[in-house]
Amino acid sequence: MNVGIGGADVSLGTIAASIAGLDAWRVNAELWTSKELEAHKYTSAMRTLYSVGGAAEKALYDEVLSGKTNIAERRDGEYSAKTEANGDGTKTIYIGREALAKGSRFGLNVLLAHEAYRNGIDDGEVGQREETDRAVLGHIGAAYALGQAYGIGAIGEALGKEVATYLTALSTGNMDDLARLLASYDASGDYWRLRKDGSLEYDGKADLYDEDGKLMMRGENGDIWMSLIKFVGRDKAKELVGKSGQTIKDADLARALQKLVSRDNWMDDRAFGQLFNGTIKIQVREELMELRYGVKAIWESLDQKFKNQVVGGLSTFEKVFADYMEYDEVVKAGNPAKWLHQNIVQGTINGRTMYMNRRFVEEKDQDGKSIAERIGEIMFKEGVHWAARDGILCIRTATNSDRLSDHGLGLAIDIASIINDYLSLTDDPDMLLLVKGLTGKDLKVRRTYSDAMDAYDFWKPISDQVAALSTTNANWRVDTADRYKALSEISPLLNGGKSLNEEQYKVLEKYDYAEKDKDGNYTLKPGAAAAVTSYLKDNQALYELIKYEIDPKTFEIKNTIRWNNLIQKNYYRNGFVNMSREFVRFMTQDLGMEWGGTYGRAVDAMHFSYKKLEKWRW
């Protein structure tokens, strides 16, 4: 197991040099025979705790083996790790997304060395600071030992710099850089946190979290200082910069805040320290004050009728919360729950009543008809019918994404989804193989469209050809498989210069590789051998999908598993674009909606989005 240290093998044989003789084998036996899952899942990190750590690290080693400390992974946790006391004498180390992701700052080996110094209890500001400093120095010591054993490159650039800072402080006696390094670690948590009094706690991350560590609002492009402007507002940011005695323009504000961190003539050391150690409180903008109670509290304020529209409940709401906060309307409302209460109403379209954004019913055209009424009229005129799963409001992530769907804003509508099913251009390679063999069009090549009509004219003929495989063109699959199999048997003879019999010539004539003269003699067309070879190469993957066998007893066709799976898809049986051209034209050109057939990553013909909200511009 070589997780978290750049591929170095922290195995028993390698680490034994750091352990005294037979003690290495005792440690190995303890880990192998332990009933605790952590001993087997984190074997490498456990060896590191025992072999290169001090008393705290060895204590954690013993606690894990005895079950007094558990380790749990939380891929949705917006932190590297955190330790919590459980109230019964045990504690849990939660490993978050950053540590589990490849290239994270801490390898799991060093991460556990850090958490060995955490007791999971809030010891107050001074106690937390002292505990954090000990944890940082502890993990630097573990990283140094690993660097000595495997080379400094094995621990990664970030930890390598920390080790260098520590060694420089020891050799020169100048502790300034080491003090700044220790201060850069937040003693209260691993996130930029919004407190209930509306003030911010700073740890060097750009995004905004509540006191439970849940993401509330994304910063600006990962830039901490531009994010600060977003959270506190321009006026407050100007005030902070103004403490330096400088006059500054809006356009210079972000860069000025960056200069704050370098402290070159903008703030003296004392003022800078006060700003970010809590002596000077930084309050968030008034519009964001509702967020201070946290995601869970805002979820509880949501009407049950809206909770029922959240696919996945609270966990999904937590995931898309920050996406809602990207929109000006939501920020001004105070939080996503308030925005939903203010902007989602019931409306009726073509006989179906559902929740939707109030724009569908309130905004009128020149004839005084609402968007909902106009959609109902075109559905009736063009014979477009609702499917059971169709609708508008659905709070979830977008398909194949972890970001909020337009349905969560009540601005997207799915219509006739059963016969206009979602076709991914990345997740269904067998369908792409089928389309290429059937139409010659390679759907892996991304297309751009001048408008929705251009997209419709591209996709509709392909959809019709696929749908015809179940009806008028049902023999295509068998004919194509027979062609490939017959040519694959003849190709070695062609390329080997062997003579062909009449039946083989008939096959080649059928597929235009040979011809018969007036005397009934067959001749190959020029380049026939190369053309057959090229065909077989180009269609080998397709053949593996569509090939079949005939049962000698029942004479039934036996398909491949892949083919059986494919023909169960709605878009195989029905095609995936079954709306009239006029319907799509009206929805996009007359109503100004975006059509899912224009997407580059998928064909989502059922999907129309109505006038997206303005994104927040701080």
N, C-alpha and C positions, 0 to 999 in steps of 0.2 A: 504494500500500500504506500503510495507516494503522493498523498493529497497535500497541496498547499505549500510545498517548498520547492517549486520549480522543477519537479520531477526527481529530486534527490531521493535515494532509497534509504529511508530511516528504518532499516531492517535490523534484526537482532545482531547479525554479523557485523554490520557497519557501526552500530552505536555501541557495541561491546567495549570499545576502547575507552568509553567514558564511564563504564561501570566496572566495578571491581570483580574480576574473575567469575566465579560461579554465581555471583549475584545476578548476572545477566540472565542465566538460565532460570533462576527463581522468578524473575520478573516475567520472563516469557511464559513460564508455566502458570503463573497467576493470571495472566491475561487470557491464555488459552482455556483455562478451566473455569474462569469466572462465569457466574450465571447472569451477570449484568450485560445487557446488549451493548452498552457503550465500550466495554472492554474489547469487543470484537469489531465494532464499527469504526472506532477511532484508535486502533492499535498503535499506529505510528505516533499520533499525538500523545498517547498515554506513555509510550516509551520516552518521549521527549520530556514530559513532566517529571518522570522519575530520574532520568539520567543527567539532564543539564540544568535542572532547576534547583532552587533552594528549599527551605523548609515549607514555604507556602505551596510550592508546586507539588512537593511530595505529599503534603497533606491533602491536596485535591485529588491526587492519584489514589490515596487510600479511601477518600470519601466516595469516589466514583465506584471503586470496587466493592465497597460495602453498601452501596445503594443510598447513601446519605445525600449525594449530589447526582442529579440526573442531567442529561444533555438532550435537548430537543431542537429540531430544525424547524425554522419558520421562514419559508421562502417568500412570504409576503411581508416579513419584518423589515422595516426601513432602517436597519442598523447592522453593524458587524456582529455584535453580541451584547447581551445584557444578562445580569444575574439577578434572580428574584428569590427572596426567602418565601417558603410556602407556609410558614406559621406553625409547622409541626416538627421543627428541628431539621428539616431537609431544605434543600434549595435546588433551583433549576437554572442551568445555563442555557439561554436561548441563542442559537446561532442564526443570524439573520441573512437576508438576501446578499449583502455585500460580501460576507465571508464565504458563502456558498458559490458565488459567481466566480468563474475563471478569471484570474488576474486581480482578485480582491487584495486589499491592502495587507491583510493578515492571512498567512497560511494557518490552517487549523491548529498546527503544532504550536505556533507562537500565540495564537488567539487564546488557547486554553491556558497558556502560561500567564497571559494578561488577566484572564478572569479568575485565576487562582487567588488573586488578592481581593476579589469582590465578595462581600458578605451578603449582598442582596437586600440590605437594609439602608434606609436613608439615615445617615449619621449626622445630618446637619451640614451646613455649608463648609465649615472647616474640616469636619471629619470626612466628608465626601472628597474634598480637595486632596487631603493627605492620602486617602485610600487610592485615588486615581493616580497620584504621583508614584506611589509604590507599585501600582499595576503597570504603569508605563516603564519604569525602571526594570521591573521583573521581566516584561516581555522583551525589552532590549537585551537583557542578559541572556535569555534563551536564544534570541536571534543571533547574538554574538557567538554563542557556543556552537550553534548549527553552522554559522559561517566559517568558523574555525575548522569544523569537521568536513564540510562539503564545498568550501569556497564561498566567498562573499556573494557571488552571483546567484547562488542557490536560494537566497532569502529574498531576492527582489530589490528593485531600486529604492523604494520608499523605506523599507527596513534597513537597507544598507546605509542610507543617509542618516537614519536615527542612530545606528551603531557608531558611525563616524563622528557624529555630534557628541555622543557620550564619551568616546575615547579622547576626543580633542579637549573636552572639559577636564578629564582626569589628568591629561599630560600638561596642560597649560595652567590649570587652576582657575581659568576664566569660565564661570558658570552661566554667563548671560545667554548664550545660544541654547544651552540645555534648559534653562529656566523658561525660555520662550517655547521650546518644544513641549515641555510639561504643561505649560499653560494652554497650549493649543488643543489639549484633550479636555472635552467638556466633563466636568465632575458630576453632572446631574443626569446625563443621558447622551445618546449618540445622535442627536438631531438638533436643528434650529427650532426651538420650542416656543409655542405661544402659551403664555401663562394666563390664568383666569382673570388677572387684573389688566390684561391687554398688552403686557410688556413682552418683549422678545428676549430669549436666552440664545446666546450665540455660540456655535461650535465650529464654524467654518463650512457649513453646508448651505447650499443656495435655497433649498425648498423649505416650506413652512409646515411644521407638524404640531399636532395638539399635545397635551401633556401625557397622553397614552402612546405617543409615537406614531399616530396615524397621519398620513399625508393629507394636508388640508388644501394646500395651494402650491403650485409649481413656481419656481423662480424663473428668472430670465436667462435661458441658454446656459445654465450652470454658472453664471456670473454672480458671485455673492453680493457684490456692491450694487449692481443694477437691480438685483432682486430686493435689496434693502429699500431702494427707492420705490419699488412696486409695493412693498408691504407697508411702508410708513408714509408714503406720499412725497411729492416733490418739495412741498413747503417744509416738512419736518426734516427731510434730507438736507435742504438748504440751511436750516437752522443748525444742524449738526456740523456741516462744513463751515458755517459762519463762526463757530467757536475758534477757528484758526485765525480769524481776523481777515480772511480773504473775501473779496467780492467775486461772485461766480455766476455764470449764465447757465440756463437749463441745459444747453447743448454740451456743456463741459462737466455736468454734474456727475455722470457715471465715472468719468476718468478721475475726477477730483476725489471721489470716494475711494478709488483704488490708491490714490496717493495717501489717503488716510492710513492705510495699512502699512505703508512704508515709512510714514511719520516724518517725511523730509520737509520740514518747515510748515507743515499743515497743523499738526498738533504736537505739543510736547509729550514726553513719555507719560507723565502723570495723567494728563487729560485723556490720552488714548487708553490707558489702563482703566480709568474710571468709566469710560464709555462702554467697554466690553466686559467688565467684571460685575456689572449690575449697580454700581454707584450712581451712574446716570441711566435712568430707565428710558428705553426706546419704545414708545407706544405705537401700535399698528394704527393704520388709518381707521377712521370712524366706521367706514363701511364694512370693515373686517371684524369688528368687535363681537359680532354674533358667533364667530368661529371659536371664541375662547372656551366655550363649554364643551367642545370636542365633537367628533363625528358621531359617537354613540348617542349623545344627548340630542343631536340634531335628527338622528334617525328616529328616536323615540317621539319627536315632535311631529313626525310625518303621519298623516291620516292613514288608517288601515287600507283604505281604497287605493292609495298610492303604493303602500308597502306591497300590496298584492300584485303590483305591476313590476316589481323588482325581481328579476330572475336571479335567484341565489341569495336573496335576502340581504342581511346586514353586510356579509362579506363582499358582495358585489357593490353595495352602496359605498363601502369604504374604498373599493378599488377605483370607482369612477368619480368620487367626490371632487378630487382636484380638477378633473376634466370639466365638471360643471363650473368650477371657479375660474375657468379661463374666459368666461363670458361676462361682459359688462352688465347685462341685465341681471344675472345671478348675483354678482358682487353687490349691485345696488339694492337688490332685494334683501341681502344679508346672508343668506345661505341657500343651498339647493332645496331644502324642504320648503322654505318660505316662497321661493320662486315657483316651485311646482304648485303650491296652493293658490298663488296669484295668477298663474298663466295656463294651467291645464283645466279644461272644461269638458263637458259632455256635448257631443254633436252627433248629427245623423248624416250619413252618406249612403245614398242608394238603399235605404231601408235598414242599414245597420247603425246602431247607436254605440259610440265608443268614446274613450277619452282621447283628447287631441289638444294641440296648442290653440289658444283662443284666436289666433290669427286665421285659422281655417273658417271660423264662423263670424268673426267681427270685420275682417277686411272685405270690402265689396268692390265689384268691378263697375264699369260705367253704366251697367244696366241695374245696379243695385243688388246683384246676386253675390252670395258669399262663395268663397273658394270651395267649400264643402258642397254647396248646391251645384256648382259647375262640374265638379268631379262626378257627382251622381248622375248628371245629365249625360255626360260623355260615356259613362259606363253603360247606361241604359241604351243609348243610341248604338254603340258598337258591340253590344252583347257581351260585355265583360262582367263576370260574376265573382262574388266573394267566395273565397275558400275558408274553411273553418279556422285556419291558423292566421288569417290575414288580420291586419289592424294597424294602429298608429302608435300609441304610447306603449313602450316596452322598455323598462330601464335595465339595460344590459350593456355589455361591451359589444363593439362591432364584430362581425364575423371575421375570424382569423386575426384578431387584434385584441389588445388589452385596454383600448381607449373607448370612451363613451360613444355609443351608437347615436345617430341622429334621432332614432326612435325615443331615446331618453329625453329629448327636448320636445317630443310630441310634434316633430316637424317632418317625419318620414312616414310614408304610407306604403304598405305591401298589399298588392292587389293580384288576385288570381294566382297565388303562389304555387299551387299544385302543378299547373301546366306552364308555369314560368319559373321553374326551380333554379336555385342558385348554383352556378357552375364555376367552381374554382379553377383557375388556370395554373395553379401551382400544386394543388393537393390531390388531383385526380389524373395521374399520368396515363391511365388506361383509356380514359375518355379522350385525351389529347391524341393518343395513338390512333384511336378509332377515327376521329375527325380527320386527321392527316391522311390516313389510308382511304377514307371515303371521299374527301373533297380536295386533297392535295394541299390544304392550308395548314401551316405550322402555327399553332396557337401559342407556342412558347415565345414567339417573336412578338414583343409588345407593340401594339398599334396605338396611334393617336387619331382622334376623330375631329373633323371640323365642327360637327354638331351632333345632336342626337340622331338626326336622320341619316347621317353618314354611318353612324354606328349601327343603326337599325338595318340599313341596306347591306351591311357586311354580315351581321349575325343571323338575320332571318332566313336566308337561303341555307345556311349551314344547319340551323335548327330544323328546318323542314326535311333536309336530307337524313338527319339522324332519326327523326320521328318516323320516316318512311321505312326504316329498317324493320319496324314491327308490322308493317302492312304491305305496301306495294313493292318495296325493295327488300323483301324478307330473304331473298336468296343471295344477296350480296356477300354475306359472311361466308357461306358455304362455297360459293364460286371462287372467292378470293383465296380461301384456304386451299381449295383444290388446285388452283393455279400455282400457288407457291410450292406445294408438295410435288406436283408433277415437274415443274422446272428445276427443283432442287435435285431430282433424280436424273434429269437429262444433263444438267450443267457439267458434271465431271466428264461425261462423254464428249461434250462440245470442246471443253478446254484441253482434253487429252487427245484430241484428233481422232476419236473413235467413230466408227460408222453408226448410223442411226437406222432403226427400223421404221416402217411406215407409220405405226401408231405414234411413235415419238415425233416424226415429222408433222403428223396431224396436230399434235399438241402445239408445236412451234408455229404452225400455220394459223391456228386458232388465235394465238396471242401476237400475231404479226411479226414473228421472227423468221419465218420461212414462207416460200410461195411455190405453187405448182405451175409448170409450164403447160402449153397446149397439148403436149404429148403425155402429160400425167406424171412427169418427173419432178421431184422436189429439189429445191436449192435453198440454201440459207441466204438470208439477206445480209448485206455487208455489215460487219460489226455485231452480228447476232450473239456470238459467244460473250463478248464484253458486255453487251446490253443485258443479257440474262444474268450475268454475274452481278452487275450493278443493281438490277431489280431485287435480287435475292438479298443483297447487303442492305439495301434501303428498307426492306420490308420484313427483316428477320424478327424484330421486336413485335411488329404487328401480328405476325404469324403465331408467335408464342402465346398471344392473347386469344386469337380466334380459332386456333387449330381444334380439331375434334376427332373423335373416334366413333365408329358405329358398332353397337352391340350386335354380335353375330346371331344371338338368339331372338332378341326383340326388334332388332333393326332400328333401335332408338339412337339418336345422336347423344353422345356423352361429351359435355363441354368441359373446358378448364374451369377451375374454381374462380379464377379472375373474371372470366366471361360471365359466369353465373352471377357473380356479385355486381357486375356492371349492368346487366340487363334488368336488375331490380331497381335501378335508379329512376326517379321520375323523369329526369331529362333524357334518358334513353328511350323510355316508352312514349313520351309526349313531345320531345324536343324541349327547348328552353326559352324560346321566344314565341309566344302564342297570343300576342296582342296585335291589333291592326296597326298599320302605319299611321292612320289618321288618329288613333288613340294616343300613340306616343307623341305625334306632332302636337296635338292639342295640349297634352300635359306639359310638354317642355316649352313650346313656343308661345302658346296663348296664356298658360298659367305661370310660365317661368320656372318650372321645377327642373331639378337635375335628375337624369335617368340613370339607373344602375347598369344599363347596357354600355355606358361610356367608360366604365372603370377599366383600368389597365390590368388589374390582378384577378378579375372575375367578370362573369356576366351575371348580373342580378336584375333580370328584366322585370321582376315584380316590384322593384323598389323605385320610389320617386321621393325626392326631398324638396321641401318647400322653403325657399328663402332662409338660409341659415342665419342664426343670430350673429351679431357682430362680436368678434373676439375682443377680449379686454385689451385696451391700449392704455398703459399706465402713463 
